[in-house]
Amino acid sequence: MSTVNCSECDAELAVADDCVIGEIITCSECGGDLEVISTDPLTVELAPEVEEDWGE
C-alpha cells in the first residue's frame, strides 16, 4: 500500500500499489472523489464532476 494526501482535506489515504491512472478513489474523511493522475510518484487530484449527457 502507498499513501497520498487528499487534495481537498489533506487526510492521508492508503492506496493499493496496483492502482492505475484514471482510477477514482474516495476520501474516507471528506468523501471527495480523487482521480489518480500519476503512479510514479503517486499523485491524485479532485476528479472532474460527471456531467449528464442529454443526447445533444
Backbone torsions as a table, in degrees:
resi	resn	phi	psi	omega
1	MET	NA	140.1	174.4
2	SER	-109.5	163.9	176.8
3	THR	-123.1	150.9	177.4
4	VAL	-149.3	153.2	178.9
5	ASN	-93.8	139.9	177.2
6	CYS	-63.6	133.2	-180.0
7	SER	-77.8	-8.3	178.7
8	GLU	-94.6	-50.1	-174.2
9	CYS	-119.4	-2.3	177.7
10	ASP	70.8	15.2	176.1
11	ALA	-70.8	147.9	178.2
12	GLU	-83.7	127.2	-177.4
13	LEU	-115.7	140.9	173.5
14	ALA	-90.3	129.1	-177.8
15	VAL	-125.3	135.7	179.8
16	ALA	-60.1	142.8	-179.4
17	ASP	-65.3	-21.2	-179.2
18	ASP	-96.1	20.7	178.4
19	CYS	-65.6	157.1	-178.2
20	VAL	-123.7	156.6	177.1
21	ILE	-60.8	133.2	-178.3
22	GLY	97.2	-11.1	179.3
23	GLU	-67.9	141.1	179.9
24	ILE	-101.2	128.9	179.0
25	ILE	-119.5	136.6	178.3
26	THR	-101.3	128.5	179.3
27	CYS	-70.1	129.9	-179.2
28	SER	-74.7	-18.0	-179.4
29	GLU	-86.4	-54.0	-174.2
30	CYS	-106.3	-11.2	178.9
31	GLY	81.9	5.2	-179.8
32	GLY	-70.5	145.2	176.3
33	ASP	-90.9	126.3	-178.0
34	LEU	-118.1	140.6	178.7
35	GLU	-107.9	133.7	176.0
36	VAL	-73.3	119.8	-179.8
37	ILE	-108.0	-12.5	176.9
38	SER	-156.3	142.3	177.9
39	THR	-104.5	-12.6	179.2
40	ASP	-145.1	92.9	1.0
41	PRO	-78.0	158.2	179.5
42	LEU	-64.7	120.9	-177.8
43	THR	-137.4	136.6	176.9
44	VAL	-128.3	156.1	172.5
45	GLU	-143.9	165.6	179.8
46	LEU	-56.9	132.0	179.5
47	ALA	-71.9	142.9	178.1
48	PRO	-65.0	146.4	176.8
49	GLU	-65.6	137.1	178.2
50	VAL	-79.8	124.1	179.1
51	GLU	-95.9	145.8	179.3
52	GLU	-76.2	140.8	177.7
53	ASP	-101.4	111.0	-177.7
54	TRP	-92.7	18.5	177.4
55	GLY	76.1	24.7	-178.0
56	GLU	-88.0	NA	NA
